[in-house]
Structure formats: structure tokens, C-alpha cells
């Protein structure tokens, strides 16, 4: 994570799978949330802060994801202690976007 951006890889391991063997939607959304939070932290840097995700809007675009995924977060707006980040979750090696969304993250002193 650097300069308001983040990149996180999540392997398509069995422990991330749903009953069909693809990556569970909850795991995809947790990854999306984390990438949005990391893009926000990349803007502020470390410190003695408290933080949370007050809102997350997302779409899962693929019915079954059976490959590793990479989340790319990008901070798009900051207003005081509120941060908005867009996130795309992309399958690897297919390069198809499997989920996307916007994370509202709050970091306060």
C-alpha cells in the first residue's frame, strides 16, 4: 500500500471456499473491505488512530470464482476523517473482474 492505493492477493485455497468449491462471497467482501481500508491507511500513514468501516457497497459479478484473486484499492475522496475508496477484485490468471465496490472508511485520532 502506498500513495492512496493498495494491492492484496488472496489465494483460492480450500479454506476460502464455499460448498461449490469457489471462493466464498463473504471472503471476497472481506478482501474488498480490507483493500479499501488499506488504501485509506496508505493516505494517512500509521499512527495512534481508531478506525472502522461505516459503509460498504459491493457487487459480486462472478457466480463462481475458482482462482486466486487480487484486490486493487484506490482512494478516490477524503473529507476530514472520512475516506472513500474504490476496489476491484480481479481473478488471476483470467484478469476478469469478479467483484467491485466502494468502501467508506473512517480514521480518527
Secondary structure, 3 states (H helix, E strand, C coil): CECCEEEEEECCCHHHECCCCCECHHHHHHHHHHHHHHHHHHHHCCCCCEEEEEEEEEEECCCCCCCEEEEEEEEEEEECCEEEEEEEEEEECCCCEEEEEEEEEEEEC
